[in-house]
Amino acid sequence: MAARTLSGLMVAAALVFAIVMPAVASAQAPAPAPTSDGTSVDQCIAYLLMIVALVLTYVIHPLDASSPYKLF
């Protein structure tokens, strides 16, 4: 009988803590707004350089292919 009373008391205490503790806990501040950290700028520059390289490749390659000289 004592074990049953003790377990009931523990369950009641757990319920009280489960209800009261979240209300007592302080709310966290919202996260700050994201800012540009430079990696997105670096990625943009890298993409632009890749596009320039691709365009130059397709502009220069036909000139090499139609050349009378055997370059490759």
N, CA, C and O atoms as a Tinker XYZ file with bonds, in Angstrom:
   288  protein
     1  N      0.824000   -1.192000    0.000000    73     2
     2  CA     0.000000    0.000000    0.000000    64     1     3
     3  C      0.869000    1.258000    0.000000    63     2     4     5
     4  O      0.528000    2.249000   -0.646000    81     3
     5  N      1.986000    1.221000    0.718000    73     3     6
     6  CA     2.879000    2.382000    0.785000    64     5     7
     7  C      3.535000    2.634000   -0.568000    63     6     8     9
     8  O      3.767000    3.778000   -0.958000    81     7
     9  N      3.831000    1.539000   -1.281000    73     7    10
    10  CA     4.451000    1.693000   -2.603000    64     9    11
    11  C      3.479000    2.349000   -3.573000    63    10    12    13
    12  O      3.874000    3.148000   -4.422000    81    11
    13  N      2.210000    2.005000   -3.436000    73    11    14
    14  CA     1.203000    2.591000   -4.319000    64    13    15
    15  C      1.033000    4.083000   -4.025000    63    14    16    17
    16  O      0.893000    4.884000   -4.949000    81    15
    17  N      1.044000    4.449000   -2.772000    73    15    18
    18  CA     0.933000    5.855000   -2.386000    64    17    19
    19  C      2.158000    6.634000   -2.857000    63    18    20    21
    20  O      2.049000    7.764000   -3.332000    81    19
    21  N      3.323000    6.009000   -2.717000    73    19    22
    22  CA     4.561000    6.660000   -3.139000    64    21    23
    23  C      4.585000    6.862000   -4.658000    63    22    24    25
    24  O      4.995000    7.917000   -5.142000    81    23
    25  N      4.146000    5.850000   -5.401000    73    23    26
    26  CA     4.134000    5.984000   -6.861000    64    25    27
    27  C      3.087000    7.019000   -7.293000    63    26    28    29
    28  O      3.313000    7.758000   -8.252000    81    27
    29  N      1.956000    7.079000   -6.603000    73    27    30
    30  CA     0.944000    8.095000   -6.905000    64    29    31
    31  C      1.470000    9.495000   -6.629000    63    30    32    33
    32  O      1.202000   10.430000   -7.383000    81    31
    33  N      2.216000    9.629000   -5.547000    73    31    34
    34  CA     2.814000   10.918000   -5.210000    64    33    35
    35  C      3.855000   11.329000   -6.257000    63    34    36    37
    36  O      3.950000   12.502000   -6.618000    81    35
    37  N      4.628000   10.362000   -6.736000    73    35    38
    38  CA     5.637000   10.649000   -7.761000    64    37    39
    39  C      4.973000   11.047000   -9.078000    63    38    40    41
    40  O      5.449000   11.951000   -9.765000    81    39
    41  N      3.873000   10.373000   -9.431000    73    39    42
    42  CA     3.147000   10.720000  -10.652000    64    41    43
    43  C      2.564000   12.120000  -10.529000    63    42    44    45
    44  O      2.628000   12.900000  -11.479000    81    43
    45  N      1.999000   12.450000   -9.379000    73    43    46
    46  CA     1.431000   13.780000   -9.165000    64    45    47
    47  C      2.522000   14.849000   -9.245000    63    46    48    49
    48  O      2.312000   15.910000   -9.833000    81    47
    49  N      3.680000   14.571000   -8.655000    73    47    50
    50  CA     4.787000   15.532000   -8.713000    64    49    51
    51  C      5.268000   15.706000  -10.154000    63    50    52    53
    52  O      5.577000   16.820000  -10.576000    81    51
    53  N      5.332000   14.606000  -10.910000    73    51    54
    54  CA     5.761000   14.688000  -12.308000    64    53    55
    55  C      4.773000   15.521000  -13.121000    63    54    56    57
    56  O      5.184000   16.316000  -13.965000    81    55
    57  N      3.483000   15.347000  -12.876000    73    55    58
    58  CA     2.479000   16.142000  -13.587000    64    57    59
    59  C      2.585000   17.626000  -13.240000    63    58    60    61
    60  O      2.468000   18.483000  -14.115000    81    59
    61  N      2.807000   17.922000  -11.967000    73    59    62
    62  CA     2.944000   19.321000  -11.556000    64    61    63
    63  C      4.164000   19.945000  -12.236000    63    62    64    65
    64  O      4.087000   21.055000  -12.763000    81    63
    65  N      5.289000   19.226000  -12.221000    73    63    66
    66  CA     6.491000   19.749000  -12.879000    64    65    67
    67  C      6.287000   19.893000  -14.385000    63    66    68    69
    68  O      6.774000   20.850000  -14.987000    81    67
    69  N      5.575000   18.956000  -14.991000    73    67    70
    70  CA     5.347000   19.014000  -16.436000    64    69    71
    71  C      4.482000   20.211000  -16.813000    63    70    72    73
    72  O      4.625000   20.760000  -17.906000    81    71
    73  N      3.600000   20.612000  -15.929000    73    71    74
    74  CA     2.722000   21.748000  -16.220000    64    73    75
    75  C      3.382000   23.073000  -15.849000    63    74    76    77
    76  O      3.267000   24.050000  -16.589000    81    75
    77  N      4.067000   23.114000  -14.715000    73    75    78
    78  CA     4.603000   24.369000  -14.192000    64    77    79
    79  C      5.929000   24.756000  -14.855000    63    78    80    81
    80  O      6.138000   25.933000  -15.148000    81    79
    81  N      6.816000   23.810000  -15.093000    73    79    82
    82  CA     8.166000   24.137000  -15.563000    64    81    83
    83  C      8.189000   24.846000  -16.927000    63    82    84    85
    84  O      8.951000   25.802000  -17.073000    81    83
    85  N      7.407000   24.440000  -17.923000    73    83    86
    86  CA     7.445000   25.200000  -19.181000    64    85    87
    87  C      6.973000   26.643000  -19.019000    63    86    88    89
    88  O      7.442000   27.534000  -19.727000    81    87
    89  N      6.049000   26.875000  -18.092000    73    87    90
    90  CA     5.567000   28.234000  -17.868000    64    89    91
    91  C      6.631000   29.085000  -17.180000    63    90    92    93
    92  O      6.686000   30.297000  -17.389000    81    91
    93  N      7.470000   28.462000  -16.365000    73    91    94
    94  CA     8.498000   29.193000  -15.631000    64    93    95
    95  C      9.706000   29.487000  -16.522000    63    94    96    97
    96  O     10.374000   30.508000  -16.355000    81    95
    97  N      9.975000   28.605000  -17.449000    73    95    98
    98  CA    11.152000   28.771000  -18.310000    64    97    99
    99  C     11.032000   30.066000  -19.109000    63    98   100   101
   100  O      9.968000   30.404000  -19.627000    81    99
   101  N     12.138000   30.770000  -19.191000    73    99   102
   102  CA    12.111000   32.033000  -19.932000    64   101   103
   103  C     12.111000   31.751000  -21.431000    63   102   104   105
   104  O     12.766000   30.827000  -21.912000    81   103
   105  N     11.370000   32.559000  -22.139000    73   103   106
   106  CA    11.282000   32.396000  -23.590000    64   105   107
   107  C     12.587000   32.862000  -24.225000    63   106   108   109
   108  O     13.170000   33.864000  -23.811000    81   107
   109  N     13.033000   32.124000  -25.230000    73   107   110
   110  CA    14.259000   32.506000  -25.920000    64   109   111
   111  C     13.976000   33.669000  -26.861000    63   110   112   113
   112  O     12.884000   33.795000  -27.415000    81   111
   113  N     14.968000   34.497000  -27.024000    73   111   114
   114  CA    14.837000   35.625000  -27.941000    64   113   115
   115  C     14.821000   35.104000  -29.378000    63   114   116   117
   116  O     15.459000   34.096000  -29.678000    81   115
   117  N     14.106000   35.776000  -30.251000    73   115   118
   118  CA    14.080000   35.321000  -31.648000    64   117   119
   119  C     15.461000   35.457000  -32.286000    63   118   120   121
   120  O     16.264000   36.302000  -31.893000    81   119
   121  N     15.709000   34.628000  -33.251000    73   119   122
   122  CA    16.999000   34.656000  -33.941000    64   121   123
   123  C     17.126000   35.951000  -34.741000    63   122   124   125
   124  O     16.137000   36.454000  -35.274000    81   123
   125  N     18.327000   36.482000  -34.822000    73   123   126
   126  CA    18.495000   37.711000  -35.605000    64   125   127
   127  C     18.278000   37.450000  -37.089000    63   126   128   129
   128  O     18.411000   36.321000  -37.563000    81   127
   129  N     17.948000   38.488000  -37.795000    73   127   130
   130  CA    17.707000   38.365000  -39.234000    64   129   131
   131  C     19.000000   37.957000  -39.933000    63   130   132   133
   132  O     20.075000   38.436000  -39.573000    81   131
   133  N     18.906000   37.082000  -40.923000    73   131   134
   134  CA    20.124000   36.660000  -41.614000    64   133   135
   135  C     20.742000   37.816000  -42.403000    63   134   136   137
   136  O     20.044000   38.646000  -42.986000    81   135
   137  N     22.052000   37.839000  -42.399000    73   135   138
   138  CA    22.769000   38.870000  -43.138000    64   137   139
   139  C     23.681000   38.213000  -44.153000    63   138   140   141
   140  O     23.995000   37.027000  -44.042000    81   139
   141  N     24.098000   38.966000  -45.121000    73   139   142
   142  CA    25.014000   38.443000  -46.135000    64   141   143
   143  C     26.392000   38.312000  -45.501000    63   142   144   145
   144  O     26.942000   39.286000  -44.987000    81   143
   145  N     26.944000   37.113000  -45.541000    73   143   146
   146  CA    28.229000   36.881000  -44.892000    64   145   147
   147  C     29.388000   36.806000  -45.873000    63   146   148   149
   148  O     30.509000   36.492000  -45.472000    81   147
   149  N     29.153000   37.078000  -47.107000    73   147   150
   150  CA    30.225000   37.067000  -48.081000    64   149   151
   151  C     30.314000   35.790000  -48.878000    63   150   152   153
   152  O     30.820000   35.800000  -50.000000    81   151
   153  N     29.832000   34.682000  -48.327000    73   151   154
   154  CA    29.905000   33.435000  -49.091000    64   153   155
   155  C     28.957000   33.475000  -50.276000    63   154   156   157
   156  O     29.253000   32.904000  -51.326000    81   155
   157  N     27.828000   34.138000  -50.121000    73   155   158
   158  CA    26.912000   34.244000  -51.262000    64   157   159
   159  C     27.503000   35.146000  -52.342000    63   158   160   161
   160  O     27.280000   34.918000  -53.531000    81   159
   161  N     28.251000   36.160000  -51.938000    73   159   162
   162  CA    28.915000   37.031000  -52.910000    64   161   163
   163  C     29.997000   36.244000  -53.640000    63   162   164   165
   164  O     30.126000   36.348000  -54.860000    81   163
   165  N     30.776000   35.457000  -52.897000    73   163   166
   166  CA    31.810000   34.628000  -53.517000    64   165   167
   167  C     31.200000   33.628000  -54.491000    63   166   168   169
   168  O     31.747000   33.389000  -55.568000    81   167
   169  N     30.082000   33.054000  -54.114000    73   167   170
   170  CA    29.428000   32.083000  -54.984000    64   169   171
   171  C     28.921000   32.764000  -56.256000    63   170   172   173
   172  O     29.004000   32.184000  -57.338000    81   171
   173  N     28.407000   33.962000  -56.141000    73   171   174
   174  CA    27.933000   34.703000  -57.313000    64   173   175
   175  C     29.092000   35.008000  -58.258000    63   174   176   177
   176  O     28.958000   34.858000  -59.472000    81   175
   177  N     30.214000   35.429000  -57.714000    73   175   178
   178  CA    31.389000   35.708000  -58.544000    64   177   179
   179  C     31.871000   34.437000  -59.223000    63   178   180   181
   180  O     32.251000   34.464000  -60.394000    81   179
   181  N     31.859000   33.326000  -58.500000    73   179   182
   182  CA    32.293000   32.053000  -59.088000    64   181   183
   183  C     31.379000   31.647000  -60.241000    63   182   184   185
   184  O     31.860000   31.197000  -61.281000    81   183
   185  N     30.077000   31.800000  -60.070000    73   183   186
   186  CA    29.146000   31.464000  -61.152000    64   185   187
   187  C     29.361000   32.372000  -62.365000    63   186   188   189
   188  O     29.331000   31.905000  -63.504000    81   187
   189  N     29.574000   33.646000  -62.126000    73   187   190
   190  CA    29.813000   34.558000  -63.240000    64   189   191
   191  C     31.087000   34.191000  -63.994000    63   190   192   193
   192  O     31.117000   34.225000  -65.224000    81   191
   193  N     32.139000   33.839000  -63.252000    73   191   194
   194  CA    33.382000   33.442000  -63.911000    64   193   195
   195  C     33.204000   32.151000  -64.701000    63   194   196   197
   196  O     33.781000   32.000000  -65.779000    81   195
   197  N     32.412000   31.219000  -64.177000    73   195   198
   198  CA    32.162000   29.979000  -64.926000    64   197   199
   199  C     31.378000   30.262000  -66.204000    63   198   200   201
   200  O     31.646000   29.657000  -67.242000    81   199
   201  N     30.419000   31.169000  -66.138000    73   199   202
   202  CA    29.646000   31.514000  -67.338000    64   201   203
   203  C     30.543000   32.192000  -68.368000    63   202   204   205
   204  O     30.444000   31.910000  -69.562000    81   203
   205  N     31.419000   33.088000  -67.908000    73   203   206
   206  CA    32.351000   33.741000  -68.831000    64   205   207
   207  C     33.265000   32.712000  -69.476000    63   206   208   209
   208  O     33.513000   32.778000  -70.681000    81   207
   209  N     33.773000   31.760000  -68.694000    73   207   210
   210  CA    34.641000   30.720000  -69.247000    64   209   211
   211  C     33.885000   29.862000  -70.256000    63   210   212   213
   212  O     34.439000   29.494000  -71.292000    81   211
   213  N     32.647000   29.546000  -69.969000    73   211   214
   214  CA    31.846000   28.735000  -70.888000    64   213   215
   215  C     31.587000   29.481000  -72.195000    63   214   216   217
   216  O     31.701000   28.901000  -73.275000    81   215
   217  N     31.243000   30.751000  -72.104000    73   215   218
   218  CA    30.988000   31.547000  -73.306000    64   217   219
   219  C     32.266000   31.685000  -74.127000    63   218   220   221
   220  O     32.240000   31.534000  -75.349000    81   219
   221  N     33.375000   31.968000  -73.468000    73   219   222
   222  CA    34.634000   32.091000  -74.202000    64   221   223
   223  C     35.019000   30.776000  -74.862000    63   222   224   225
   224  O     35.546000   30.772000  -75.974000    81   223
   225  N     34.765000   29.672000  -74.196000    73   223   226
   226  CA    35.080000   28.369000  -74.777000    64   225   227
   227  C     34.292000   28.156000  -76.056000    63   226   228   229
   228  O     34.855000   27.721000  -77.061000    81   227
   229  N     33.010000   28.453000  -76.038000    73   227   230
   230  CA    32.187000   28.233000  -77.222000    64   229   231
   231  C     32.391000   29.309000  -78.282000    63   230   232   233
   232  O     32.037000   29.088000  -79.440000    81   231
   233  N     32.944000   30.455000  -77.931000    73   231   234
   234  CA    33.256000   31.474000  -78.928000    64   233   235
   235  C     34.587000   31.153000  -79.598000    63   234   236   237
   236  O     34.714000   31.293000  -80.814000    81   235
   237  N     35.579000   30.725000  -78.822000    73   235   238
   238  CA    36.917000   30.475000  -79.357000    64   237   239
   239  C     36.995000   29.122000  -80.052000    63   238   240   241
   240  O     37.705000   28.995000  -81.049000    81   239
   241  N     36.299000   28.119000  -79.566000    73   239   242
   242  CA    36.417000   26.769000  -80.129000    64   241   243
   243  C     36.030000   26.696000  -81.609000    63   242   244   245
   244  O     36.752000   26.050000  -82.368000    81   243
   245  N     34.945000   27.312000  -82.064000    73   243   246
   246  CA    34.654000   27.257000  -83.509000    64   245   247
   247  C     35.750000   27.921000  -84.346000    63   246   248   249
   248  O     36.003000   27.506000  -85.477000    81   247
   249  N     36.388000   28.932000  -83.803000    73   247   250
   250  CA    37.478000   29.570000  -84.542000    64   249   251
   251  C     38.650000   28.608000  -84.707000    63   250   252   253
   252  O     39.286000   28.576000  -85.761000    81   251
   253  N     38.939000   27.817000  -83.661000    73   251   254
   254  CA    40.005000   26.822000  -83.745000    64   253   255
   255  C     39.622000   25.707000  -84.707000    63   254   256   257
   256  O     40.472000   25.209000  -85.446000    81   255
   257  N     38.374000   25.316000  -84.707000    73   255   258
   258  CA    37.934000   24.199000  -85.541000    64   257   259
   259  C     37.977000   24.561000  -87.019000    63   258   260   261
   260  O     38.244000   23.705000  -87.863000    81   259
   261  N     37.716000   25.821000  -87.335000    73   259   262
   262  CA    37.716000   26.221000  -88.742000    64   261   263
   263  C     39.084000   26.711000  -89.206000    63   262   264   265
   264  O     39.252000   27.074000  -90.371000    81   263
   265  N     40.048000   26.722000  -88.314000    73   263   266
   266  CA    41.387000   27.189000  -88.661000    64   265   267
   267  C     42.094000   26.175000  -89.562000    63   266   268   269
   268  O     41.941000   24.970000  -89.364000    81   267
   269  N     42.868000   26.643000  -90.550000    73   267   270
   270  CA    43.613000   25.708000  -91.406000    64   269   271
   271  C     44.773000   25.057000  -90.661000    63   270   272   273
   272  O     45.334000   24.067000  -91.131000    81   271
   273  N     45.133000   25.602000  -89.511000    73   271   274
   274  CA    46.228000   25.033000  -88.732000    64   273   275
   275  C     45.704000   23.904000  -87.860000    63   274   276   277
   276  O     44.615000   24.016000  -87.296000    81   275
   277  N     46.441000   22.844000  -87.744000    73   275   278
   278  CA    46.064000   21.719000  -86.879000    64   277   279
   279  C     46.631000   21.982000  -85.481000    63   278   280   281
   280  O     47.775000   21.639000  -85.182000    81   279
   281  N     45.818000   22.587000  -84.650000    73   279   282
   282  CA    46.284000   22.920000  -83.307000    64   281   283
   283  C     46.191000   21.729000  -82.365000    63   282   284   285
   284  O     46.993000   21.601000  -81.440000    81   283
   285  N     45.220000   20.864000  -82.595000    73   283   286
   286  CA    45.036000   19.727000  -81.687000    64   285   287
   287  C     44.983000   18.448000  -82.469000    63   286   288
   288  O     44.833000   17.374000  -81.887000    81   287
